[in-house]
């Protein structure tokens, strides 16, 4: 089968680690041909080109800046990227027939491109729903629910759902939300297809590399790694660090980048917390090395969200056998699932008293951390394995194997 994957995430190779790369690698391992269409943002000063890696072709399309930029440039870029992708596909893969179109949100503006490929190739369109926009922007008060931007993007969102033959949601709560808020969608084409990766059994490390020399090796390390933006409700993490200054046996590590990075850096410069370390964004190998030495993984979501997010960073925590401590909104099921299945604790983002008690509970019980971490790894093996996601998609092509 020949597959085209459309994404605004920057992908250089399927040998990289990530939810998209691992899924595409699984397709490649099963003998399918793959074309990845990915942006090369203006800031990298590269031209549109195709790079070939065995049965995988990576079409890198020059675009405006899309990620980690201001909202105006991002908005313009998201609107323009569809035509840029379409023109590049026509130039380099005009006579290539695709059987499956895979694409993920964000963005929600690929409808015309998907329709073009479906009509041209009679291809099956599968949406990996990773983000529900524009409602997330409304929740964060970035746009008004009654404004022209919401009306425009909500229309685009509905068009994307309509053109998709199947929609894979990250969790049951994600699926339920989509059905309840989009009654025009045929429920039969909505299914749960969670974030997933190739799973490695990782040995815990007893040391930390030189890039983390300021991190104590005699404390319980609570790590938050990933995007540092408004959706994560970072203010609560900073409040937590301040509230836990009297707990001598714990240390917080924040590693990543995003729109809130400058704010966090200023806070660290002003407060100079003795119980926390801020690390600039690390390469994936360095980040994984860091996680090997940590003890608890933190999940944060803004308390005002009305959409059930399911951050993929939980996978790297679980792969490293870290128990999960979540502070989230009231609608996501990421914390509920961790508690129900025994690999984490959760409370509302903003409930500093409860969150601190959970921090103390995990910090003071090494056996509990180890037990929960092992449960999490085993749960991940059974539920977030890339083989499962692959099979969920391939069941729509059972006629190929019959």
C-alpha positions as CSV (number, residue, x, y, z in Angstrom):
1,X,0.0,0.0,0.0
2,X,1.2,3.6,-0.7
3,X,0.6,6.1,2.1
4,X,0.9,9.9,2.2
5,X,1.2,11.5,5.6
6,X,0.4,15.3,6.0
7,X,1.7,17.1,9.0
8,X,2.9,20.5,10.2
9,X,5.3,18.7,12.6
10,X,8.9,18.8,11.4
11,X,9.9,15.3,10.5
12,X,13.3,14.6,9.0
13,X,13.3,10.8,9.2
14,X,11.2,7.9,10.5
15,X,14.3,6.8,12.5
16,X,13.5,9.7,14.9
17,X,11.4,8.9,18.0
18,X,7.9,10.2,18.2
19,X,4.2,9.3,17.9
20,X,4.1,10.0,14.1
21,X,7.6,8.7,13.3
22,X,7.0,5.4,15.1
23,X,3.6,4.9,13.4
24,X,5.1,5.6,10.0
25,X,8.0,3.3,10.8
26,X,5.6,0.5,11.6
27,X,3.9,1.0,8.3
28,X,7.3,0.9,6.6
29,X,8.4,-2.2,8.6
30,X,5.2,-3.9,7.2
31,X,6.3,-3.2,3.7
32,X,4.2,-0.1,2.8
33,X,5.6,2.8,0.8
34,X,5.4,6.2,2.5
35,X,5.5,9.8,1.5
36,X,5.8,12.3,4.4
37,X,4.9,15.9,3.6
38,X,6.4,18.1,6.3
39,X,7.2,21.8,6.5
40,X,10.6,23.5,6.4
41,X,9.8,26.8,8.1
42,X,11.2,30.1,6.8
43,X,13.5,30.4,9.7
44,X,15.5,27.4,8.5
45,X,16.3,29.0,5.1
46,X,15.9,25.9,3.0
47,X,14.2,25.2,-0.3
48,X,11.4,22.7,-1.0
49,X,13.0,19.3,-1.7
50,X,12.5,15.5,-1.5
51,X,14.8,13.3,0.6
52,X,14.6,9.5,0.1
53,X,15.2,6.9,2.8
54,X,14.5,3.4,1.4
55,X,10.7,3.1,0.8
56,X,10.2,6.5,2.6
57,X,10.2,9.8,0.8
58,X,10.2,13.0,2.8
59,X,8.8,16.0,1.0
60,X,10.1,19.1,2.8
61,X,8.0,22.1,1.8
62,X,9.2,25.6,2.5
63,X,6.5,27.4,4.6
64,X,6.1,30.5,6.8
65,X,7.0,29.9,10.5
66,X,4.3,27.7,12.0
67,X,5.5,26.6,15.4
68,X,6.9,28.5,18.4
69,X,6.1,31.9,16.8
70,X,3.6,34.7,17.4
71,X,-0.1,34.0,16.8
72,X,-0.4,36.3,13.8
73,X,2.4,34.6,11.8
74,X,1.2,31.2,12.9
75,X,-2.3,31.9,11.8
76,X,-1.2,33.2,8.4
77,X,1.1,30.2,7.9
78,X,-1.6,27.7,8.8
79,X,-3.9,29.3,6.2
80,X,-1.2,29.2,3.5
81,X,0.3,25.8,4.2
82,X,-2.4,23.8,2.4
83,X,-1.7,25.3,-1.0
84,X,2.0,25.1,-0.5
85,X,1.7,21.4,0.3
86,X,-0.6,20.9,-2.7
87,X,1.7,22.6,-5.1
88,X,4.7,20.6,-3.9
89,X,2.8,17.3,-4.1
90,X,1.8,18.2,-7.7
91,X,5.3,19.0,-8.6
92,X,7.0,15.9,-7.1
93,X,4.3,13.3,-6.9
94,X,1.8,14.2,-9.6
95,X,1.8,10.6,-11.0
96,X,2.0,8.8,-7.7
97,X,-1.2,7.1,-6.6
98,X,-1.9,6.9,-2.9
99,X,-4.1,4.4,-1.1
100,X,-4.2,6.0,2.3
101,X,-4.1,9.7,3.3
102,X,-3.0,10.0,6.9
103,X,-3.1,13.5,8.6
104,X,-3.3,14.9,12.1
105,X,-4.7,18.0,13.8
106,X,-3.3,20.6,13.9
107,X,-4.0,22.0,11.4
108,X,-7.7,21.8,10.4
109,X,-7.1,23.5,7.0
110,X,-6.2,20.6,4.8
111,X,-9.7,19.8,3.6
112,X,-9.2,20.9,0.0
113,X,-5.9,19.1,-0.2
114,X,-7.5,15.9,1.1
115,X,-10.4,16.2,-1.3
116,X,-8.0,16.6,-4.2
117,X,-6.0,13.5,-3.2
118,X,-9.2,11.5,-2.6
119,X,-10.7,12.4,-6.0
120,X,-7.4,12.0,-7.8
121,X,-6.4,8.6,-6.3
122,X,-9.6,7.2,-4.8
123,X,-7.7,7.2,-1.5
124,X,-9.0,6.5,2.0
125,X,-8.7,9.5,4.4
126,X,-7.8,8.9,8.0
127,X,-7.7,11.7,10.6
128,X,-5.5,11.3,13.7
129,X,-7.3,13.8,16.0
130,X,-4.6,15.2,18.3
131,X,-6.1,18.7,18.8
132,X,-9.6,20.2,18.8
133,X,-9.4,23.6,17.3
134,X,-10.8,26.3,17.5
135,X,-12.4,25.4,20.9
136,X,-9.0,25.1,22.6
137,X,-8.3,28.7,21.5
138,X,-11.7,29.8,22.9
139,X,-11.0,28.0,26.2
140,X,-7.7,29.9,26.5
141,X,-9.4,33.2,25.7
142,X,-7.2,33.6,22.6
143,X,-10.3,34.1,20.4
144,X,-14.0,34.8,21.1
145,X,-16.6,32.1,20.6
146,X,-18.7,34.7,18.8
147,X,-16.0,36.2,16.6
148,X,-15.3,35.9,12.9
149,X,-12.2,33.8,13.5
150,X,-14.1,31.2,15.5
151,X,-16.8,31.1,12.8
152,X,-14.2,30.6,10.0
153,X,-12.1,27.9,11.8
154,X,-15.2,26.1,13.1
155,X,-16.4,25.8,9.6
156,X,-13.0,24.4,8.5
157,X,-13.1,22.0,11.4
158,X,-16.5,20.6,10.4
159,X,-15.4,20.3,6.8
160,X,-12.3,18.3,7.9
161,X,-14.5,15.9,9.8
162,X,-16.9,15.5,6.9
163,X,-14.1,14.7,4.4
164,X,-12.5,12.2,6.7
165,X,-13.5,8.5,6.2
166,X,-12.3,7.6,9.7
167,X,-11.4,9.7,12.8
168,X,-9.1,8.3,15.4
169,X,-9.4,9.9,18.8
170,X,-6.8,9.8,21.5
171,X,-9.1,8.6,24.3
172,X,-12.7,7.7,25.2
173,X,-13.3,11.2,26.5
174,X,-11.9,12.6,23.3
175,X,-14.3,10.4,21.3
176,X,-17.3,11.3,23.5
177,X,-16.6,15.0,23.2
178,X,-16.4,14.8,19.4
179,X,-19.7,12.9,19.1
180,X,-21.6,15.2,21.5
181,X,-20.4,18.5,19.9
182,X,-20.6,17.3,16.3
183,X,-23.9,15.4,16.0
184,X,-23.8,15.5,12.2
185,X,-20.8,13.1,12.1
186,X,-21.6,9.5,11.5
187,X,-20.5,7.8,14.8
188,X,-19.4,4.7,13.0
189,X,-16.4,6.5,11.6
190,X,-15.2,7.7,15.0
191,X,-12.9,5.4,17.0
192,X,-10.3,5.5,19.7
193,X,-6.8,5.3,18.3
194,X,-4.5,6.5,21.1
195,X,-1.0,8.0,20.9
196,X,1.4,5.1,20.6
197,X,5.1,4.4,20.1
198,X,7.6,1.5,19.7
199,X,8.3,0.5,23.3
200,X,11.7,-0.1,24.6
201,X,12.5,-1.6,28.0
202,X,14.7,1.1,29.5
203,X,17.1,0.5,32.3
204,X,17.0,3.2,35.0
205,X,20.2,5.3,35.3
206,X,22.0,6.1,38.6
207,X,23.8,9.1,37.1
208,X,23.0,12.3,35.3
209,X,25.1,13.7,32.4
210,X,27.1,16.9,32.5
211,X,24.3,19.0,31.0
212,X,22.4,18.6,34.3
213,X,25.2,19.3,36.7
214,X,23.0,21.5,38.8
215,X,20.5,18.8,39.5
216,X,21.1,17.0,42.9
217,X,21.5,13.3,42.9
218,X,20.2,12.7,46.4
219,X,16.6,14.0,45.9
220,X,13.4,12.7,44.3
221,X,13.2,14.3,40.9
222,X,9.8,15.5,39.6
223,X,10.2,16.2,35.9
224,X,8.1,18.2,33.5
225,X,9.2,17.9,29.9
226,X,7.7,19.2,26.7
227,X,5.9,22.2,25.5
228,X,5.9,25.3,27.7
229,X,2.8,27.1,26.5
230,X,-0.5,28.4,27.7
231,X,-2.3,25.0,27.3
232,X,-0.1,23.5,30.0
233,X,-1.2,26.0,32.7
234,X,2.5,26.6,33.6
235,X,1.5,29.1,36.3
236,X,0.4,26.3,38.5
237,X,3.8,24.5,38.2
238,X,5.6,27.7,39.3
239,X,3.1,28.0,42.2
240,X,3.8,24.4,43.1
241,X,7.6,24.9,43.2
242,X,7.1,27.8,45.6
243,X,4.7,25.8,47.8
244,X,7.1,22.9,48.0
245,X,10.2,24.9,49.2
246,X,9.9,23.3,52.6
247,X,10.1,19.7,51.2
248,X,13.8,19.0,51.5
249,X,13.8,15.7,49.7
250,X,12.4,16.8,46.3
251,X,13.6,18.7,43.3
252,X,11.7,19.9,40.2
253,X,13.1,19.8,36.7
254,X,11.5,21.8,33.9
255,X,12.8,21.1,30.4
256,X,11.4,22.3,27.1
257,X,10.4,25.4,25.2
258,X,7.4,27.3,24.1
259,X,5.5,30.5,24.2
260,X,5.8,30.7,28.0
261,X,9.5,30.1,28.1
262,X,10.4,33.8,28.6
263,X,8.0,34.2,31.4
264,X,9.4,31.1,33.2
265,X,13.0,32.3,32.8
266,X,12.1,35.6,34.3
267,X,10.4,33.9,37.2
268,X,13.5,31.7,37.8
269,X,15.7,34.8,37.7
270,X,13.5,36.7,40.1
271,X,12.7,33.9,42.6
272,X,15.9,31.8,42.2
273,X,14.2,28.6,43.6
274,X,16.6,26.3,45.3
275,X,14.3,23.3,44.6
276,X,14.0,23.6,40.9
277,X,16.1,23.6,37.7
278,X,15.1,25.0,34.3
279,X,16.8,23.4,31.3
280,X,16.6,24.6,27.7
281,X,15.1,22.3,25.2
282,X,17.2,19.1,24.8
283,X,17.8,16.8,22.0
284,X,15.7,13.6,22.2
285,X,18.7,11.4,23.2
286,X,19.7,13.9,26.0
287,X,16.1,14.1,27.1
288,X,15.7,10.4,27.4
289,X,19.0,10.2,29.3
290,X,17.6,12.8,31.7
291,X,14.3,10.8,32.2
292,X,16.3,7.7,33.1
293,X,17.5,9.5,36.2
294,X,14.1,11.0,37.2
295,X,11.5,9.5,39.5
296,X,8.0,11.1,38.8
297,X,6.6,12.5,35.5
298,X,4.4,15.6,35.6
299,X,1.4,16.2,33.3
300,X,-0.2,19.7,33.4
301,X,-3.2,21.1,31.5
302,X,-4.8,24.5,31.8
303,X,-7.8,24.4,34.2
304,X,-10.1,26.2,31.8
305,X,-10.1,23.6,29.0
306,X,-13.5,22.2,28.0
307,X,-11.9,19.8,25.5
308,X,-10.3,16.5,26.7
309,X,-6.6,16.7,25.8
310,X,-4.2,13.7,26.1
311,X,-0.6,14.9,26.0
312,X,1.8,12.5,24.3
313,X,4.6,13.3,26.8
314,X,3.0,10.7,29.1
315,X,4.4,8.0,26.8
316,X,8.1,8.9,27.5
317,X,7.4,9.0,31.2
318,X,5.7,5.5,31.1
319,X,8.4,4.1,28.9
320,X,10.9,5.1,31.6
321,X,8.7,3.5,34.3
322,X,7.9,6.8,36.0
323,X,4.6,7.2,37.9
324,X,2.4,9.9,36.6
325,X,1.3,12.9,38.6
326,X,-1.3,15.1,36.8
327,X,-2.9,18.5,37.5
328,X,-5.5,19.0,34.8
329,X,-8.9,20.4,33.8
330,X,-12.1,18.6,34.7
331,X,-12.8,17.0,31.4
332,X,-9.7,15.1,30.3
333,X,-9.4,11.5,31.3
334,X,-5.6,11.3,31.3
335,X,-5.5,11.6,35.1
336,X,-8.6,9.5,35.7
337,X,-7.1,6.7,33.6
338,X,-3.8,6.8,35.5
339,X,-5.5,6.5,38.9
340,X,-8.0,3.8,37.7
341,X,-5.2,1.7,36.4
342,X,-2.8,2.2,39.2
343,X,0.1,4.1,37.6
344,X,-0.6,7.7,38.7
345,X,-2.3,10.3,40.9
346,X,-4.3,13.3,39.7
347,X,-6.0,16.5,40.9
348,X,-7.4,19.7,39.5
349,X,-5.0,22.3,38.2
350,X,-5.2,25.0,40.8
351,X,-5.7,22.7,43.8
352,X,-2.3,23.4,45.3
353,X,-3.0,21.7,48.6
354,X,-4.0,18.4,47.1
355,X,-1.2,18.5,44.6
356,X,1.4,19.1,47.3
357,X,0.0,16.2,49.3
358,X,0.3,13.9,46.3
359,X,3.9,15.1,45.8
360,X,4.8,14.2,49.4
361,X,3.1,10.9,49.1
362,X,5.2,9.9,46.1
363,X,8.4,11.5,47.4
364,X,8.3,9.6,50.7
365,X,7.5,6.1,49.3
366,X,10.2,4.7,47.0
367,X,8.4,1.3,46.8
368,X,5.1,3.0,45.7
369,X,7.0,4.9,43.0
370,X,8.6,1.7,41.7
371,X,5.4,-0.3,41.8
372,X,3.4,2.4,40.0
373,X,6.1,2.9,37.4
374,X,6.1,-0.8,36.6
375,X,2.4,-0.9,36.3
376,X,2.6,2.1,34.0
377,X,5.1,0.4,31.7
378,X,3.0,-2.7,31.5
379,X,-0.1,-0.7,30.8
380,X,1.7,1.2,28.1
381,X,2.8,-2.1,26.5
382,X,-0.8,-3.3,26.3
383,X,-2.5,0.0,25.4
384,X,-0.1,2.4,23.7
385,X,1.9,0.1,21.5
386,X,2.3,1.2,17.9
387,X,1.2,-2.2,16.8
388,X,-2.3,-1.5,18.1
389,X,-2.6,1.8,16.3
390,X,-1.3,0.2,13.1
391,X,-3.9,-2.6,13.3
392,X,-6.7,-0.1,14.1
393,X,-6.0,1.7,10.8
394,X,-5.4,-1.4,8.8
395,X,-8.7,-3.0,9.7
396,X,-10.2,-0.5,7.2
397,X,-8.2,-2.3,4.5
398,X,-9.0,-5.9,5.5
399,X,-9.9,-6.5,1.8
400,X,-6.2,-6.3,1.0
401,X,-5.4,-9.3,3.1
402,X,-8.5,-11.4,2.5
